[in-house]
Amino acid sequence: MIETVKELVAAKADTAVALAKEIWGYAELSYEETKSAAALIAALKAEGFTIEEGIAGIPTAFTAAYKCGSGKPVVGFLAEYDALAGLSQKAACPVQEAVEPGGAGHGCGHNLLGAGCFAAAAALKDYLVREHKDGMVILFGCPAEEGAGAKQFIARAGYFDGVDFAYTWHPESVNEVGSKGSVAIMGANFTFDGVAAHAGAEPHLGRSALDAVELMNVGCNYLREHIIDAARIHYAYSDPGGTAPNVVQSHAVIKYEVRAPKVSQVQELFTRVVDVARGAALMTGTKMQYEITMAFSDYMANRTLGAVADACMRELGAPEWTEDDYRLASEFLHTYPRTTMVGIREKLGAYFEPEELDAALERPLDSVIHPFDPKETGYHSGSTDVGDVGYATPTVMLHMAASCLGNVGHSWQNTAFSCSPIGMKGMLRAAEAMTLAAIRTMEQPELIEKAREELKRKNGGSYHCPLPDYVTPPIGRY
């Protein structure tokens, strides 16, 4: 089966690599991925997939489905293709040099993610056709993971209800089915409105919206002492109300995001942040309103399917690196300052024994598959909307090395790796792992049933979107 899967993916490799490079070149931001989505759709149409565009009210979201026989079981792959602002960088170049100064770049490797899922979906389709197997393959085009997300809106619209299980991947610096989860998150814009006045002549007539924002920040900073250790509170000024210090600002907007391991914890913490905002408005005589803009559920790999994906990754092994790959990876690793290297060594301590770490960093490309621990209950502090799919259907996201060990995400280095031979090799091995895992899962109905029973214990039998019903995708507003 290993050779069969490698043959199936190899047949899609040229198209997948070309897609990854094309999407990397477009580097489109959240909800603006028109060219990137179109490129994926064109490739999937050429493979015979049936396309539904603009799903869940999002113009750049789509499904691509291929049915064989009865169309059961249904397999989902989750493709992403949005870029990040300000991370433009030349491909495979270990010196910081933007393609377009100030432009966007694929600093999280979503060009590889989307093209890798294409290769897996197309390879699995070919397998079902060739072997006369029943099943349906659906690739979900999921934009804006770096923005307000799409998967929670797609899930809320019911698109995952008939999916038996889903696989996806993410470019990383290590090879593993991640044992730890990702935390839930909720974000909102807080708008304060007051009264303008001359700050010198008649300040007593003004009611400062900017003062309200400042007081909200003070209150939330004091709140940090009284929340669980795993929670986070972030904020950024969206509109400080103007640039004239001699005017009492009558309008100001600030963005807040809160994170915690579980959706219920995020919702409780968000309520407390809203109370702080209300207090700030009361103290300043201003009016406050807030608009929820995004929320992701927590993600934890389905343990049943995680074991399947782990076994498949072990059978396939790590990407096959060349001496040129090791040399390039080493050049990139040495672009990080000493302080960053301290953090890198600390992080990699979770994967390598102390006596192994120096050797690993001498040739800094991961060449092993790190074990999946189904008993792990901890969380990383990042968030992803894959969590919402994981509450709607059994879901696993595997990690495959597509950059040097210790590489920092959302960086110019990551943009360069995302259009490099190293990135492409990681992408194709991820496609093989997802294809093999999907075949193994499809051929064991009892495994699918066990995975779905695990899901029922997790979500109580149905998916509950963390977003209120009235919140819609912030197209053109994010």
C-alpha positions as CSV (number, residue, x, y, z in Angstrom):
1,M,0.0,0.0,0.0
2,I,2.9,2.4,0.7
3,E,4.2,2.2,-2.8
4,T,0.7,2.5,-4.2
5,V,0.1,5.7,-2.2
6,K,3.5,7.1,-3.2
7,E,2.7,6.4,-6.9
8,L,-0.8,8.1,-6.6
9,V,0.7,11.2,-5.0
10,A,3.6,11.3,-7.4
11,A,1.2,11.5,-10.3
12,K,-0.2,14.8,-8.7
13,A,3.2,16.1,-7.6
14,D,3.9,18.5,-10.5
15,T,0.4,20.0,-10.3
16,A,0.6,20.4,-6.6
17,V,4.1,22.0,-6.7
18,A,2.9,24.4,-9.4
19,L,-0.2,25.2,-7.3
20,A,1.8,25.9,-4.2
21,K,4.1,28.2,-6.1
22,E,1.2,30.0,-7.8
23,I,-0.7,30.6,-4.6
24,W,2.6,31.7,-2.9
25,G,3.0,34.3,-5.6
26,Y,-0.5,35.6,-5.1
27,A,-0.1,36.0,-1.3
28,E,-3.7,37.1,-0.8
29,L,-5.0,38.2,2.7
30,S,-8.0,36.8,4.5
31,Y,-11.2,36.9,2.6
32,E,-9.4,38.3,-0.4
33,E,-8.1,35.0,-1.8
34,T,-9.9,35.2,-5.1
35,K,-6.9,34.1,-7.3
36,S,-5.8,31.5,-4.9
37,A,-9.2,29.9,-4.6
38,A,-9.6,30.1,-8.4
39,A,-6.3,28.2,-8.9
40,L,-7.4,25.4,-6.6
41,I,-10.8,25.2,-8.1
42,A,-9.4,25.0,-11.6
43,A,-7.1,22.2,-10.6
44,L,-9.9,20.3,-8.9
45,K,-12.2,20.7,-11.9
46,A,-9.5,19.2,-14.1
47,E,-9.6,16.2,-11.8
48,G,-13.3,15.9,-12.3
49,F,-14.5,17.3,-8.9
50,T,-17.9,19.0,-8.7
51,I,-17.5,22.5,-7.3
52,E,-19.8,24.6,-5.1
53,E,-18.5,28.1,-4.7
54,G,-19.3,30.9,-2.1
55,I,-20.4,28.5,0.6
56,A,-21.5,29.8,4.0
57,G,-21.7,33.3,2.6
58,I,-18.0,33.6,1.9
59,P,-17.0,34.3,-1.7
60,T,-13.6,32.6,-1.5
61,A,-14.9,29.4,0.3
62,F,-15.9,26.4,-1.7
63,T,-16.3,22.6,-1.7
64,A,-15.0,20.2,-4.4
65,A,-16.6,16.8,-4.3
66,Y,-16.1,13.5,-6.1
67,K,-18.5,10.6,-5.6
68,C,-17.7,6.9,-6.3
69,G,-20.4,4.3,-6.1
70,S,-22.6,4.8,-3.0
71,G,-20.6,7.8,-1.9
72,K,-20.0,6.4,1.5
73,P,-18.0,6.9,3.6
74,V,-17.4,10.6,3.1
75,V,-13.8,11.9,3.6
76,G,-13.0,15.6,4.1
77,F,-9.8,17.5,3.5
78,L,-9.4,21.0,4.8
79,A,-7.4,23.4,2.5
80,E,-6.2,26.8,3.5
81,Y,-4.6,29.5,1.2
82,D,-4.5,32.9,2.9
83,A,-1.3,34.9,3.5
84,L,-0.1,37.3,6.2
85,A,0.4,41.1,5.9
86,G,4.0,42.4,5.8
87,L,5.8,39.1,5.3
88,S,6.8,39.4,1.7
89,Q,10.1,37.6,1.1
90,K,12.0,36.0,-1.8
91,A,11.6,32.3,-2.2
92,A,14.2,30.0,-0.5
93,C,16.4,33.1,0.2
94,P,18.1,33.1,3.7
95,V,18.7,36.8,3.6
96,Q,15.7,39.1,4.4
97,E,14.7,40.6,1.1
98,A,11.1,41.3,0.2
99,V,9.6,40.6,-3.2
100,E,7.4,43.6,-2.6
101,P,8.4,45.9,0.3
102,G,5.6,45.9,2.9
103,G,3.7,43.3,0.9
104,A,2.0,40.1,2.1
105,G,3.7,36.7,2.2
106,H,2.9,33.1,3.1
107,G,4.5,33.3,6.5
108,C,2.4,30.3,7.7
109,G,2.8,28.1,4.7
110,H,-0.9,28.0,3.7
111,N,0.1,27.8,0.1
112,L,1.7,24.4,0.9
113,L,-1.3,23.5,3.1
114,G,-3.8,24.0,0.3
115,A,-1.8,22.4,-2.4
116,G,-1.0,19.4,-0.2
117,C,-4.7,18.8,0.5
118,F,-5.3,19.0,-3.2
119,A,-2.8,16.3,-3.9
120,A,-4.3,14.1,-1.2
121,A,-7.8,14.6,-2.4
122,A,-6.9,13.9,-6.0
123,A,-4.8,10.9,-5.1
124,L,-7.5,9.4,-3.0
125,K,-10.1,10.0,-5.8
126,D,-7.8,8.1,-8.2
127,Y,-7.5,5.2,-5.7
128,L,-11.3,4.9,-5.3
129,V,-11.8,4.9,-9.1
130,R,-9.0,2.5,-9.8
131,E,-10.0,0.0,-7.1
132,H,-13.8,0.4,-7.7
133,K,-14.3,1.4,-4.1
134,D,-17.3,3.3,-2.7
135,G,-16.8,6.7,-1.1
136,M,-16.9,10.5,-1.5
137,V,-13.9,12.8,-1.3
138,I,-14.7,16.5,-0.4
139,L,-12.0,19.2,-0.4
140,F,-13.2,22.1,1.7
141,G,-11.7,25.4,0.6
142,C,-11.3,27.3,3.8
143,P,-10.1,30.9,3.6
144,A,-9.2,33.4,6.3
145,E,-7.7,31.1,8.9
146,E,-5.4,34.0,9.8
147,G,-8.4,36.4,9.9
148,A,-11.8,35.8,11.4
149,G,-11.8,32.3,10.1
150,A,-14.1,30.3,7.8
151,K,-14.4,26.8,9.1
152,Q,-16.8,27.8,12.0
153,F,-19.1,29.5,9.5
154,I,-18.9,26.4,7.2
155,A,-19.6,24.1,10.2
156,R,-22.5,26.3,11.4
157,A,-24.0,26.1,7.9
158,G,-24.0,22.3,8.2
159,Y,-21.4,21.4,5.5
160,F,-19.6,19.0,7.8
161,D,-22.8,17.2,9.0
162,G,-22.6,14.4,6.4
163,V,-18.8,14.0,6.6
164,D,-17.6,10.8,8.3
165,F,-14.1,12.1,9.2
166,A,-11.6,14.8,8.1
167,Y,-7.9,15.0,7.7
168,T,-5.7,18.1,7.2
169,W,-2.1,19.1,7.9
170,H,0.0,22.1,8.7
171,P,3.6,22.9,7.6
172,E,5.8,22.8,10.7
173,S,9.4,22.2,11.7
174,V,8.8,18.8,13.1
175,N,7.0,15.6,12.0
176,E,4.1,14.4,14.2
177,V,0.5,14.1,14.8
178,G,0.2,16.8,17.4
179,S,-0.7,15.4,20.7
180,K,-1.4,18.7,22.3
181,G,-4.4,20.8,21.3
182,S,-5.0,24.4,20.4
183,V,-6.9,26.8,22.6
184,A,-10.3,28.4,21.9
185,I,-10.4,32.1,21.0
186,M,-12.9,34.9,20.8
187,G,-12.4,38.4,19.4
188,A,-14.4,41.6,19.3
189,N,-14.2,45.3,18.4
190,F,-15.1,47.7,21.3
191,T,-16.3,51.1,20.2
192,F,-16.6,54.0,22.6
193,D,-18.4,57.3,21.7
194,G,-18.2,60.4,23.8
195,V,-18.3,64.2,23.2
196,A,-15.7,66.3,21.4
197,A,-14.4,69.5,22.9
198,H,-11.4,71.9,22.9
199,A,-8.9,70.2,25.2
200,G,-7.4,73.5,26.2
201,A,-10.3,75.9,26.5
202,E,-13.3,73.7,27.4
203,P,-12.1,70.2,28.4
204,H,-14.9,69.9,31.0
205,L,-17.4,69.8,28.2
206,G,-15.7,66.8,26.6
207,R,-16.2,63.1,27.3
208,S,-13.1,61.2,26.0
209,A,-13.6,57.9,24.1
210,L,-9.8,57.6,24.2
211,D,-9.8,57.8,28.0
212,A,-12.4,55.0,28.0
213,V,-10.2,52.8,25.9
214,E,-7.2,53.5,28.1
215,L,-9.2,52.7,31.2
216,M,-10.5,49.5,29.6
217,N,-6.9,48.5,29.0
218,V,-5.9,49.2,32.6
219,G,-8.9,47.2,33.9
220,C,-8.0,44.2,31.6
221,N,-4.4,44.4,32.7
222,Y,-5.4,44.1,36.3
223,L,-7.8,41.2,35.3
224,R,-4.8,39.2,34.1
225,E,-3.9,38.3,37.7
226,H,-7.3,36.7,38.2
227,I,-7.6,34.4,35.3
228,I,-6.4,30.8,34.7
229,D,-2.7,30.4,33.7
230,A,-3.6,29.1,30.3
231,A,-5.8,32.1,29.4
232,R,-4.6,35.0,27.3
233,I,-5.8,38.6,26.7
234,H,-4.6,40.6,23.7
235,Y,-5.5,44.0,22.4
236,A,-4.6,46.5,19.7
237,Y,-5.8,50.0,18.9
238,S,-8.0,50.1,15.8
239,D,-8.9,53.7,15.9
240,P,-7.5,56.0,18.6
241,G,-9.8,58.8,17.6
242,G,-7.5,61.2,15.8
243,T,-4.1,62.7,16.0
244,A,-4.8,66.1,17.5
245,P,-4.0,66.3,21.2
246,N,-5.9,69.5,21.6
247,V,-9.2,67.8,20.8
248,V,-11.0,65.5,23.3
249,Q,-11.5,62.4,21.2
250,S,-15.2,61.6,20.8
251,H,-14.7,58.2,19.1
252,A,-12.3,55.3,19.6
253,V,-12.2,51.6,18.7
254,I,-10.0,48.9,20.2
255,K,-9.8,45.2,19.2
256,Y,-9.6,42.5,21.9
257,E,-9.0,38.8,21.7
258,V,-9.2,36.3,24.6
259,R,-8.0,32.7,24.6
260,A,-8.5,29.7,26.9
261,P,-8.3,25.9,26.5
262,K,-12.1,25.5,26.3
263,V,-14.9,27.4,24.6
264,S,-16.8,27.7,27.9
265,Q,-13.7,29.3,29.6
266,V,-13.3,31.8,26.7
267,Q,-16.9,32.8,26.9
268,E,-16.7,33.4,30.7
269,L,-13.5,35.4,30.3
270,F,-15.0,37.4,27.4
271,T,-17.9,38.3,29.6
272,R,-15.5,39.7,32.2
273,V,-13.8,41.8,29.6
274,V,-17.1,43.2,28.4
275,D,-17.8,44.1,32.0
276,V,-14.5,46.0,32.2
277,A,-15.5,47.9,29.1
278,R,-18.8,48.8,30.5
279,G,-17.0,50.1,33.6
280,A,-14.7,52.2,31.5
281,A,-17.6,53.8,29.7
282,L,-19.3,54.5,33.0
283,M,-16.2,56.1,34.4
284,T,-15.8,58.4,31.4
285,G,-19.4,59.2,30.6
286,T,-19.2,57.6,27.2
287,K,-21.2,55.0,25.4
288,M,-19.8,51.6,24.6
289,Q,-20.9,48.9,22.1
290,Y,-19.0,45.8,21.0
291,E,-19.1,43.6,17.9
292,I,-17.9,40.0,18.1
293,T,-15.8,39.4,15.0
294,M,-14.5,35.9,15.4
295,A,-14.4,32.8,17.6
296,F,-12.7,29.4,17.2
297,S,-13.4,26.3,19.2
298,D,-10.5,24.5,20.9
299,Y,-8.9,21.8,18.8
300,M,-7.8,18.4,20.0
301,A,-7.0,15.6,17.6
302,N,-9.5,12.7,17.5
303,R,-7.6,10.1,19.4
304,T,-8.9,7.2,17.4
305,L,-7.9,8.7,14.0
306,G,-4.7,10.2,15.5
307,A,-3.4,6.7,16.1
308,V,-4.2,5.9,12.5
309,A,-2.4,8.9,11.1
310,D,0.6,8.3,13.4
311,A,1.0,4.8,12.2
312,C,0.8,6.0,8.6
313,M,3.4,8.6,9.1
314,R,5.7,6.1,10.7
315,E,5.3,3.7,7.8
316,L,6.1,6.5,5.3
317,G,8.9,8.1,7.3
318,A,10.1,11.7,7.3
319,P,10.7,13.6,4.1
320,E,13.9,12.5,2.4
321,W,16.3,15.4,2.7
322,T,19.5,16.0,0.6
323,E,22.7,17.6,1.6
324,D,21.6,20.8,-0.2
325,D,18.5,20.8,1.9
326,Y,20.5,20.5,5.2
327,R,22.8,23.2,4.1
328,L,20.0,25.6,3.2
329,A,18.2,24.8,6.5
330,S,21.4,25.6,8.4
331,E,21.7,28.9,6.7
332,F,18.2,29.9,7.7
333,L,18.7,28.7,11.3
334,H,21.7,31.0,11.7
335,T,19.6,34.0,10.8
336,Y,18.0,33.9,14.2
337,P,19.7,36.0,17.0
338,R,21.1,34.3,20.1
339,T,18.1,35.2,22.3
340,T,15.8,33.5,19.8
341,M,18.1,30.5,19.7
342,V,17.7,30.1,23.4
343,G,14.0,29.8,23.0
344,I,14.4,27.4,20.1
345,R,16.6,25.1,22.1
346,E,14.0,25.2,24.9
347,K,11.2,24.3,22.6
348,L,13.0,21.5,20.9
349,G,13.8,20.0,24.3
350,A,10.3,18.5,24.1
351,Y,11.3,16.5,21.0
352,F,15.0,15.6,21.5
353,E,17.1,14.4,24.4
354,P,19.8,16.8,25.5
355,E,22.5,14.7,24.0
356,E,20.7,14.6,20.7
357,L,19.8,18.3,20.4
358,D,23.2,19.6,19.3
359,A,23.5,17.0,16.6
360,A,19.9,17.8,15.4
361,L,20.8,21.5,15.2
362,E,23.9,20.8,13.2
363,R,21.7,19.3,10.5
364,P,18.5,21.1,11.3
365,L,15.8,19.2,9.4
366,D,13.6,16.8,11.2
367,S,14.3,13.3,10.0
368,V,12.2,11.3,12.5
369,I,8.4,10.9,13.3
370,H,7.8,12.0,16.8
371,P,5.3,9.8,18.7
372,F,1.6,10.6,19.1
373,D,0.5,10.5,22.8
374,P,-3.3,9.7,23.0
375,K,-3.2,10.5,26.7
376,E,-1.9,14.0,26.3
377,T,-4.4,16.6,27.6
378,G,-2.3,19.8,27.4
379,Y,-2.8,22.7,24.9
380,H,-0.5,24.9,22.9
381,S,-1.4,28.6,23.3
382,G,-2.2,29.2,19.6
383,S,-5.6,28.8,18.0
384,T,-7.1,27.5,14.8
385,D,-10.6,27.2,13.3
386,V,-9.8,23.5,12.6
387,G,-11.2,23.1,16.1
388,D,-14.7,23.8,14.9
389,V,-14.4,21.0,12.4
390,G,-13.2,18.8,15.2
391,Y,-16.4,19.4,17.0
392,A,-18.5,18.7,13.9
393,T,-16.8,15.5,12.7
394,P,-13.8,13.4,13.8
395,T,-10.8,15.4,12.7
396,V,-7.0,15.1,12.8
397,M,-4.3,17.7,11.7
398,L,-0.9,16.2,11.2
399,H,2.4,18.2,11.1
400,M,5.1,17.7,8.6
401,A,8.5,19.4,8.5
402,A,8.6,22.0,5.7
403,S,11.2,24.3,7.3
404,C,14.3,24.0,9.5
405,L,14.1,22.8,13.1
406,G,13.2,25.7,15.4
407,N,11.9,27.8,12.6
408,V,9.7,30.6,13.9
409,G,6.2,30.8,12.4
410,H,4.8,34.0,10.9
411,S,8.2,35.2,9.9
412,W,10.0,36.1,6.7
413,Q,12.0,32.9,7.1
414,N,8.7,30.9,7.0
415,T,7.7,32.8,3.8
416,A,10.9,31.8,2.2
417,F,10.6,28.1,3.2
418,S,7.0,28.1,1.8
419,C,8.4,28.3,-1.7
420,S,11.5,26.2,-1.3
421,P,12.5,22.6,-2.1
422,I,12.3,21.9,1.6
423,G,8.7,23.1,1.8
424,M,7.7,21.2,-1.3
425,K,9.1,17.9,0.0
426,G,7.3,18.3,3.3
427,M,4.0,19.1,1.4
428,L,4.2,15.9,-0.7
429,R,5.0,13.7,2.2
430,A,2.1,15.2,4.1
431,A,-0.2,14.4,1.1
432,E,1.0,10.8,1.1
433,A,0.3,10.6,4.9
434,M,-3.2,12.0,4.5
435,T,-4.0,9.8,1.6
436,L,-2.8,6.6,3.3
437,A,-4.6,7.6,6.6
438,A,-7.8,8.2,4.6
439,I,-7.6,4.9,2.9
440,R,-6.9,3.0,6.1
441,T,-9.8,4.7,7.8
442,M,-12.3,4.2,5.0
443,E,-11.6,0.5,4.9
444,Q,-12.4,0.0,8.6
445,P,-16.0,1.0,9.3
446,E,-15.6,0.0,13.0
447,L,-12.8,2.6,13.2
448,I,-15.1,5.3,11.9
449,E,-17.7,4.3,14.3
450,K,-15.2,4.4,17.2
451,A,-14.0,7.8,16.1
452,R,-17.6,9.1,16.0
453,E,-18.4,7.7,19.5
454,E,-15.3,9.6,20.7
455,L,-16.7,12.7,19.1
456,K,-20.1,12.3,20.8
457,R,-18.4,12.1,24.2
458,K,-16.6,15.3,23.4
459,N,-19.5,17.4,22.1
460,G,-22.5,15.8,23.6
461,G,-23.8,14.7,20.2
462,S,-23.9,17.8,18.2
463,Y,-21.8,20.8,17.1
464,H,-22.3,24.1,18.9
465,C,-20.8,27.1,17.1
466,P,-19.0,29.4,19.5
467,L,-20.3,32.4,17.5
468,P,-23.7,33.9,18.2
469,D,-26.2,33.3,15.3
470,Y,-26.2,36.9,14.3
471,V,-22.4,37.1,13.7
472,T,-21.6,36.7,9.9
473,P,-18.3,36.5,8.1
474,P,-16.7,40.0,8.2
475,I,-16.2,40.2,4.5
476,G,-14.5,43.5,3.7
477,R,-14.5,44.5,7.4
478,Y,-11.7,42.4,8.9
